[in-house]
Each structure stands twice: as structure tokens, then as C-alpha cells.
């Protein structure tokens, strides 16, 4: 087969880094081309870190972090950021919780003060806890319980694929667990996971690195050092036989099926990135293998999707993480018909392989998307933060395009050969109630 001729160059964003005595890691990406700045804080705690009996706690705590802090009352964080012309948000993921602001660069110190203030002490009151439990419960109703395919497959396939509580439980949370949360639980969670040593602070934009480090030291430096909660091992035994399950959805208009396989440890990009490329080869665009087969040729599906990571974040997850295929199909098509077609395409790819041209085209599309993602300062800050948090290398922001360009057709073929029937999970979604 032809060797790749992709000539994608690495990016060259300047990166400065530092570390405070309390353990906070700092990554700065100066860029004077636009007078804006993004400040992102990534805490090494996600849905997998939740203790048994407290499902949904990581997400609940994300909400609590906006309810006031050491020197700020409820809503003050929003008032200061929006009053400076900025935007802000936070989100909870499988392996981290993040918070960010994007503001005019003249407000950089303001953003640093705001993040430091809630890292120092969050306003944990019974009123705030009760209020946010109710908010999260309403989110569950809106996003999962009262929405077709609300938990499919991201909440429903982990119990089929994995075994441990960390990997199988509902990260959105059960109402019983959320209502059982106490202020003591919240304080313990904050002390363990919201310690400076458990966080990465990334700043990207029109800033001077020396000035930023001085501000960081001034605002974060006196936060007491606490022992951060290092990630627990989430290791799972390899599957040795197919596992199947069925869920019913009274709101779904048509059936669907999801297939999931374990992938190599994402920490080793050499063995992991071929799976990222494989997923795109299978599902990205009309020319992709499964789109062409299921939608255009056989016409047995209405939509086909594929992604790595339970939440579709191929570069934001630790081991174990799955490759997922999701297919929605008409009621008169059996799930096994769809599965057989997928198996045939995977077998063809694993035995016949693919041309390097197909890999190069796929990598070119992926690289173009990545360039669009990191061009805004927020995308640059968030990528740098997660790369630093999970791999200790914020420099991957620059290096990723070159690493993708090195993926070969032989590596993709080999990856396809590991997606077998005897090491996967299959989840069918059927409309209506169980018979």
C-alpha cells in the first residue's frame, strides 16, 4: 500500500507553564492577535469519581460552584463576567469537570480572581444544596426522562460493556441519591477534588505570561495546599463474549441499536489514534463505509453515527473508553439485519484493508476540524487544559495534527480487526413499553 503523503505541519502556539507551591498547574498560551482571553480550570474529577450512593454528585457539584464563594454572593460570578462583556460556563464529563470564562483581555485578572475565589471556598449551604438538587433533577427530566433516546446509548450501554460501579453507574444521577446528598458530603467532595493540586489552570489569549503568572500567584498562591484525590484505577476485564441487552423507550418513534468495543488506553496515542481515524472512516460523511452501506446502498438505516468515549470525546477520556456505533433504523428492519451489515463491513475492512488515500482524506477532514476548534482562544485553552490534565502534555495542542498524519492504512486495518463479535456489547432500543 502507498505510504501517506499527508504533509500536515504541527501548530506552533507558544506555551508557558508554571506550578504553584500548593500544586496548581498553570499553562499559558499567549496570542496577541485578538484582544480577548480565555481562562479555563479543569478539575480532575468526573462522573467516574463519584462514590457509590452518590450518583450524579460530580454534576451536582458543578452547579454548586456557581452559587457563591469566599467573597462573592450568589450570581456575582455571572454579574462580573457578563458586566465585563464576557461569557462563562461549566460542564461535567466522565473524567473531569471544567469551568471557563472568555472576556476582553483587559479583564484577565478579574477572571483569575473569580476562579481563585471559588477554588478557595465554595458557598455550601443547605439552601444552595436543595436548590441545585432540584435544578439537576429538572435537567434529568428534560434531557433524559422526557426526551426520545434521552439516555441512549451513553447512559444505557456502559452497564452492558463494563462491570465496575465507576464505569457503569448513571452519571446524571438517580433522584434518590441526589436527595440523599448532605452538606457533609459536599464539603468532603470539595476538599478532596477541588484542591489546587487536582486542577489545571489554562489561560489563552492576548496576555503577557510573566504578568499572568504574577496574578496567578497573587490570587491562587495562598489557597491552602490540600491532598488532591488522585483518579482511582478504572480498569476493567476484557470482554471474552458478546453481551446483549434491550431497553424500551415509550417516547422513541423508531428503534435503534448501539455497538461498543473497548479501545486501547488513550494515554498511548500511537495505538489509540488509529481507532479515532477508524471511527471516522466508518461513519463520517456519505462516503464513509457505514453511511454508504446502511443509508445509501441497503437503505436499512435512517442515521448512522460513531464516536469514541461515552460522551463522544475521543481525546478527553481515560482508560477504559469505548468505540461506539449508533444506528437508528425503521420499525420494519430487524436490529440483527443492521448488525449483520455492520459485521460484514468490519470484516471487509479487517481483511481487505483500505487505501492510504482514504486514510489521508479522513485525516485531512479531522485536521481541518481540529484547526477550527483550536483557532478560538477558548478552544485552545480547553484543549491545552485537558491534554495537560490527562497526559501531562499541553504541547499536544501543537503536536496532534502531526500525530494524526502518521496514522497508516495498516494501523486502521489492524484496529478494525479487533472489533469482533466476541468482545463487544450490543444494546437494542425498542419503542414502547416492554411486552
N, C-alpha and C positions, 0 to 999 in steps of 0.2 A: 504493500500500500504506500501511497505517496506520503512523504513527510510533510507536516504542517508548514505552510508558508505564511502564517499569520505573523505580522511584524508589530503587533501591539506593543507600545512602549509603556513602561511604568510611569506613573504620575510622579510629580516632583514637589509636592506640597512640603513646605518647611515644617518640621516638627520639633518642638522643645518639650522637655519633660522635667518633672521635679517630684520630690516626695517630702512631705512634712514629717516632723518628728512623731506625730500621732498616727502615722501610717497612710494618710490620704495620698493617693497617686494623682498627679496633675499632668495633663497633656495639653499643649498649646500649639495651635496651627495658625500662625499669623498670615493674614491676607489683606493687603491694603487696597485691593481693587474696588471695594464697595464699603461704605461707612456703616456696616452692620456687624453684629456679633451674635454668636450662638453659644450659650452656656448649657452644658448637659451634665447631669450627675447620674451615674449608673451604680446602683447598689446590688451587690452580689446576693440577691435573694429573689426567688421567683416562686411559681406555683409548686415546683418540686420540693421546695424547702419547708413547706407547711407541715406542722405536726399533726398526727392523727387526732381526729376530733375537732380540728380547726380548719376544715377545708374552706377555701376562699379567703383565708386570712391575709395573704400577700396582697390581693386586690383590695380588700377592705382597708389595709393599712395605707395603700396608695391614696385612697380617698382621705384618710385621716391626716395625711401630710399637707393637705390644703386647708385645714381647719384652724390654723393659727399656730404660732410657735413662740419661742422665748420672748421676743419683743414685738410680735405682731398679733393683732387680733384677727378673728375670722374674716376672710375676704380681703385683708390688707395686701396679701401677696398679689392677688389679681389687680387690686387698685393701683399698686405701684408699677407693675409691669405694663398694664394697659394704659396707665396715665403717661408713661414714657414712650408710648407708641409701639409697644411690643406685644408679643403673643406668648402663651405658655401652655404647657400641658404635661401630662404624665401618663404612663402606661405600665401594665404588669404583664410579664411574659413568663415562659416556662423557667428560664434561668436568670432573670434579672428584673428589677423594677427601675424605671428611669423617669427623670424629670428634666424639663428644659425650658429655657426662655430664649427668644430671639428679639433683640432690641437694637436701636441705634447704638453704635459703638461708644458713644458718649455715656451710655448708661451701663457700661460693663461692670463697674464697681457695685452699682445697685444690684445687679443680678447675683453677683458673688455674695453680697451681704444677705440677700434673701435666702439663697440656698444654704449658706452657713448657719443662718438663724434657725432653720428647721432641722438641720443636722445636729445642732447643739441641743435642742429640746423642742419636742412637738407638744401641742396643747391636747393632752389626753384627759378628757372629762367624760363623765357619763352621758352628758347631753350630746357631745360630739359623737361618741361611740354609737349611741342609739340612733341618732340621725343618719349616720353613714351606713349602718346596718340596713336601715330602711331603703336608702338610696341604692345600695348594691342589690338588695332583693328585687327592687323595681327593675334594675338593669337585667337581672336574670329573667324576669318575666318578659321584658321587651325583646331581649336578644336571643333567648333560648326557648323558653316555655311557650311563648305566643307567636313564634316565628317558624314558618316551614323550614325544615332542615336546620333548625337553630343549633343543635349540638352535633350535627353530622358533618364530617366524621371526627372533628377534633376533640370532642368530649367523649365520644362513644367508642372509638376504636382503641384507645390506649388500654382499657381493661382486657381486650382481646389479644393484643400484641404483647403486653407486659404482665408482670406479676406483682411487683412491689407496690406498696401504698404510694410511695413518692411518684411513681410513673403512671399509676392507674387512676388516682382519685380525680374527682371533678374539681378543677382549679377555679371554677367560678364560685363553687361553694354550695353546700346544702343550707337550706333555711334553718334547720335545727342547729348546725354547727355555728352559723353566723350569730344566731340569737343567744348562743351559749357563751360567746366571747365576753371576757371580762376586762376591766381596766388593768388588772394584773397581767393578763395575757398580753395586752397591748404594750405595756411597759417592758415586759420581758422580751418581746419581739423587737422592739425599738433598740433596747440595749444591746441585743445580740447582733442584729443585722444592719442597723443604721449607724454603726460605728465608722469613724473616718477610715480605719484600716480596711473596711469592707466596701469601699467606694472608689470610683474613678471619676475625677472631675475633668471634663474636656471643654476647652474654650477655642472657638474658631472664628476668625474674622479680623477686622481692622484694629488690631491691638499690638502693643509692644510687649514681648514676652517678659522682659525684666519688670516692667510696671505691673503686669498681671500677677507675676509670682509674688511681688511685694504686697499686692492687695489680697491674694490668697493667704499669705502668711498672716496678714493683719486680721482677716475675718475668720479663717478656719484654724489658725495655728493654736488658739487657746482652747479649742474643743478638746475635752479630756480624751486621752487615749483609752480605748476600750478594746477588749479582745473581740475581734470580729468572728462571726460564725462562719467558718470555712465550709464550703459546699460538702455535703455528705456524698459518699460514693453512691451513684445511682445505678451501678452495674446490674445487668440482667442476664440470665442464662440464654444462650442462643436457642432459637426455636428449632426443633427437630421434626415437627409435623405441622400440617396446616391446622389453623384454628379458625373456626367459623362462629358467627353469631348473627342474630337478626334483631333489629329494633323496629318498632312501629311508630308512625308519626301521623296523628289524626289531621294535621294541617297540610301535609305534603300532597301535592296534586299528582305526583308520579313517583315511581320507585327510583332507587339509586343504589349503587354498590361502591364500596371502597376497598382497596387492597393496600396492605402495608408490609414493608420489609425493613429489617434492621439494616443500617448502613455502618461503615467503619467509623471509628472515632473521628469527629470533626476536627479534633486538635491536629491530626495529621492531614494536612491539606493535600499532600501528594496522593494519598489513597482515597481521600474524600471527594475532591473536586470532580473526578470522573463521574461520580454519581450525580452531582449537581448538573453537569453537562448532559448526562444520560436523561435526566428528567425533562430537560428542555427538548432534547431530540425526540422524546416520546410524545410530548404534549403541547409544545409551543408553536402555535400557528397552523394554518391549513396544510402546510407541507410536512408537519410532524407525523411520526409514524402512527400514533393512535388517533389523532384527529382525522388523518386521511382514511384510515381503515374503518373506524367506528362511525364517523359522521358522513364522510363523502362516499365511501365505497359500499359498506354494508348497510349504512343508514339504520343502525340499531341504537344509536345514542342521540341525545339532544344536547349534551355538553360533556366535555372531557377536560379534566384538569389534573395537574400533577405538581407536587412540591415536596421539599424536604423540611422536616421539622413539623411538629404538631400544629404550630401556628403559621407555617409557611415561611419560616425564617432560616434559610439554609446555612447562613453564616453566623447565626445568633444562638446556636444551641450546643449544649454539651452532649457527650455520650451518655446513654443511648438515645439516638434520634432516628426516626423512620423516614423512608421514602414512601410517599402516599400517592396513589392514583385514585381519582374520584370520577365516577361516570354516572350521569343521570340518563335514564332511558324511558322509553314508552311503556305503558302498562302491559301491552301485549308482547313484550320482549322479556324472556326469562333472564334472570341475573346470570345464570350459568352460560347462556349464549354470549353475553358480554364478556364474561371471564374467559371463555374458550378463545375468543378472538384476541383478547389481550395476551393470553398464553402463547398463541401462535405468533404474534408479532414479537414477543420477547424471545421466543425460541429462534425465530428467523434472525433477529439481531445478534443473539448469542452465538449462532453457528456461522452465519454468513458475514457478520460484521457490517461495517459501513465505510463509505469512502471518507478520506480525510477532508474532502471538500464539504461534506455535510457537517462534520465537526467544526470546521472553520467558520462556516456560515452561522452555526449556532453560537459559537463563542463570540463572533462579531456582534450579534444581536445582544447577547448578555453583557458584553463590554460596553456597548452603547448605552444600555440601560444603567449600568453602573456609573458611567461618566455623568449621566443626568442626575443620578442620585447624590453624588458627592460634589457636584458643582455648587449647589447652595451651601452656605456655611452650616446650616443645621444638619444636612446630610453628612457633611464632612465630620462634624463634631460627634454625631451619634455613631457613625461607623468607627471612628478612632476610639471612642469610649468602649464599645463592645469588643473591639479587637484587643484592646489593652486589658480589659477585664477578663476575657476568656482565654486569650492566648499570650498575654504579656507582650504584644507587639502592635502598638498603634500604627507602626510603619506599614502594616498590611494595607492600609488605605492607599498607599502608593504602589505596593507590590502586587496586589490582587490581579490587575489586568495581565501582567506578565505571567503569573502562575496559571491563569486560565488559558493563555495562549500555548502553554506547554502540554495541555491535555491532548492525548493522541487518540486516534480511532481504535487502536488496540486496547487502550485502557477502558474506553467506553464499552467495547465489546466484552471485555472481561467483567466489567461491572454488571452488564446485562445478564451474564451467565450466572450471577449469584441470586437473581430474582426468580427463585424456583417455587414450585407449588408446595414443597415440603418445609419451607421456612417462612411462611407468610401468614398474615391474619386477613380474614375476609369478613367484611361487615355488610350485610344487606339492610337497606331501609325499605320498608313496605308501607304504603299509605294505609291509613285507617287504624282501627283497633285490632289487637290480637283476636284471632278467631275463638 
